[in-house]
Amino acid sequence: MNTIKIDKKNVKMVAHRGCSGLELENTNAAFVAAGNRSYYGIETDIHKTLDGKYVIIHDDNTARVAIDRLEVESSTFDTLRSLILADKDGTKLRTDLRLPTLEEYIGINKKYEKYAVLELKNAFTEAEILEICAKIDAMGYLDHTIFISFCYANLVYVRRKYPEQACQFLTS
């Protein structure tokens, strides 16, 4: 991948879905690749599985990244985690390409001292939002997390409990 050198001045660059130009988007490999570069933060997307676990994936289903189509919110964590994702060349030869957990994503951000830019996909309940925040807080990284969402209520739930938490509302 060719890169360009820019004068960032006061701009804070965020790796969208990790370093997805080099590695498959929203994978630990993409997050580590971003961590090894000068990005300010690493953006990703979070969904809840049928059995109440949190996984990192952009789409509501796995078809685009895994070829096999599973609906994220109606599949169990173990089923989703067992999927080998398709690499950027379309092959499934890398067994390390799996859907990451919230904890893996936060851990990589913490290791590389990047801001976690976490998109809350779809509408979550207030209890689910608080659970996500509690997991990140337990890892000591809530102060380095920015929540983003197209769903305004998600951000309201964050701010009710954490009034100073960084939140950004997305519009289309």
C-alpha positions as CSV (number, residue, x, y, z in Angstrom):
1,M,0.0,0.0,0.0
2,N,1.3,3.4,-0.9
3,T,1.1,6.1,1.7
4,I,1.4,9.8,1.5
5,K,3.2,12.1,4.0
6,I,1.0,14.9,5.2
7,D,1.6,17.8,7.5
8,K,-0.9,16.9,10.2
9,K,-0.6,20.2,12.1
10,N,-3.3,19.9,14.8
11,V,-5.3,17.1,12.9
12,K,-5.6,13.9,14.8
13,M,-5.6,11.0,12.4
14,V,-7.8,7.9,13.2
15,A,-7.3,4.5,11.6
16,H,-10.8,3.6,10.3
17,R,-11.5,0.0,11.2
18,G,-7.8,-0.4,12.0
19,C,-5.2,-0.2,9.4
20,S,-7.6,-1.6,6.9
21,G,-5.5,-0.8,3.9
22,L,-2.9,-3.3,5.0
23,E,-4.9,-5.9,7.0
24,L,-8.5,-7.1,6.9
25,E,-10.7,-4.4,8.6
26,N,-11.8,-4.7,12.2
27,T,-9.4,-7.5,13.0
28,N,-6.7,-7.7,15.7
29,A,-4.1,-7.7,12.8
30,A,-5.6,-4.4,11.5
31,F,-5.5,-2.9,15.0
32,V,-1.9,-3.9,15.7
33,A,-0.9,-2.5,12.2
34,A,-2.5,0.8,13.2
35,G,-0.9,0.6,16.6
36,N,2.5,0.5,15.0
37,R,1.8,3.7,13.1
38,S,1.4,7.3,14.1
39,Y,-2.4,7.3,14.4
40,Y,-4.0,9.2,17.3
41,G,-6.8,6.6,17.5
42,I,-8.2,3.4,16.1
43,E,-11.9,3.3,15.1
44,T,-14.0,0.2,15.2
45,D,-17.6,-1.0,15.4
46,I,-19.3,-3.1,18.1
47,H,-22.3,-5.4,18.1
48,K,-23.9,-7.7,20.7
49,T,-24.3,-11.4,20.0
50,L,-27.3,-13.5,20.7
51,D,-25.8,-14.7,24.0
52,G,-24.9,-11.3,25.2
53,K,-21.2,-11.0,24.3
54,Y,-19.7,-8.1,22.4
55,V,-17.8,-8.6,19.1
56,I,-16.1,-6.2,16.7
57,I,-17.5,-6.1,13.2
58,H,-18.9,-3.4,11.0
59,D,-21.8,-5.0,9.3
60,D,-24.9,-6.7,10.8
61,N,-23.8,-10.0,9.2
62,T,-20.5,-11.7,8.3
63,A,-21.0,-12.2,4.6
64,R,-18.6,-9.4,3.4
65,V,-15.7,-10.4,5.7
66,A,-16.2,-14.1,6.1
67,I,-17.9,-15.2,2.9
68,D,-20.2,-17.3,5.2
69,R,-23.2,-15.3,6.1
70,L,-24.2,-15.2,9.7
71,E,-26.4,-12.5,11.3
72,V,-24.3,-11.2,14.2
73,E,-27.1,-10.4,16.7
74,S,-28.8,-13.8,16.1
75,S,-25.6,-15.9,16.4
76,T,-23.8,-17.0,19.5
77,F,-20.3,-15.7,20.3
78,D,-18.8,-19.2,20.0
79,T,-20.3,-19.6,16.5
80,L,-19.1,-16.2,15.3
81,R,-15.7,-16.6,16.9
82,S,-15.2,-20.0,15.2
83,L,-15.4,-18.3,11.8
84,I,-12.2,-17.8,9.9
85,L,-12.5,-14.5,8.1
86,A,-11.4,-14.1,4.5
87,D,-8.1,-12.3,4.1
88,K,-7.9,-9.3,1.7
89,D,-7.1,-11.7,-1.2
90,G,-10.3,-13.7,-0.5
91,T,-8.5,-16.7,0.9
92,K,-9.2,-18.3,4.3
93,L,-5.6,-19.4,5.1
94,R,-4.9,-17.2,8.1
95,T,-6.4,-18.7,11.2
96,D,-5.7,-15.5,13.2
97,L,-8.4,-13.6,11.3
98,R,-11.4,-13.9,13.6
99,L,-13.9,-11.5,15.0
100,P,-12.2,-9.7,17.9
101,T,-13.7,-9.2,21.3
102,L,-14.2,-5.7,22.9
103,E,-11.5,-6.6,25.4
104,E,-9.0,-7.5,22.7
105,Y,-9.7,-4.2,20.9
106,I,-9.3,-2.1,24.0
107,G,-6.2,-4.1,25.0
108,I,-4.5,-3.3,21.7
109,N,-5.4,0.4,22.0
110,K,-4.0,0.4,25.5
111,K,-0.8,-1.4,24.6
112,Y,0.0,1.0,21.7
113,E,-1.4,4.1,23.6
114,K,-4.1,4.9,21.0
115,Y,-7.5,6.4,21.6
116,A,-10.2,3.8,21.2
117,V,-12.9,5.3,18.9
118,L,-15.8,2.9,19.4
119,E,-18.8,3.1,17.2
120,L,-21.9,1.8,18.9
121,K,-23.7,0.1,16.0
122,N,-27.5,-0.1,16.0
123,A,-29.5,0.7,19.1
124,F,-28.3,-0.7,22.4
125,T,-30.3,-0.7,25.7
126,E,-29.1,1.5,28.5
127,A,-28.0,-1.6,30.4
128,E,-25.9,-2.8,27.4
129,I,-24.2,0.6,27.1
130,L,-23.4,0.6,30.8
131,E,-22.0,-2.9,30.5
132,I,-19.7,-1.9,27.6
133,C,-18.6,1.2,29.6
134,A,-18.0,-1.0,32.7
135,K,-15.9,-3.4,30.7
136,I,-13.7,-0.6,29.3
137,D,-13.5,1.1,32.7
138,A,-12.4,-2.2,34.3
139,M,-9.5,-2.2,31.9
140,G,-8.6,1.3,33.0
141,Y,-9.2,2.8,29.5
142,L,-12.5,4.7,29.6
143,D,-10.7,8.0,29.7
144,H,-9.0,7.1,26.4
145,T,-12.2,6.0,24.7
146,I,-14.4,8.1,22.4
147,F,-17.9,6.8,21.7
148,I,-19.5,7.5,18.4
149,S,-22.9,6.5,17.1
150,F,-25.6,7.3,14.6
151,C,-28.1,6.4,17.3
152,Y,-28.4,9.4,19.6
153,A,-29.9,7.4,22.5
154,N,-26.7,5.3,22.7
155,L,-24.8,8.5,23.5
156,V,-27.4,9.8,25.9
157,Y,-27.1,6.5,27.9
158,V,-23.3,6.9,28.1
159,R,-23.6,10.6,29.3
160,R,-26.2,9.8,31.9
161,K,-23.6,7.7,33.8
162,Y,-20.5,9.4,32.6
163,P,-21.3,13.1,31.9
164,E,-17.7,14.0,30.9
165,Q,-17.2,11.0,28.6
166,A,-16.2,11.9,25.0
167,C,-19.1,11.2,22.7
168,Q,-19.7,12.2,19.1
169,F,-23.0,11.9,17.2
170,L,-22.7,10.7,13.6
171,T,-25.1,11.9,10.9
172,S,-25.4,10.9,7.3
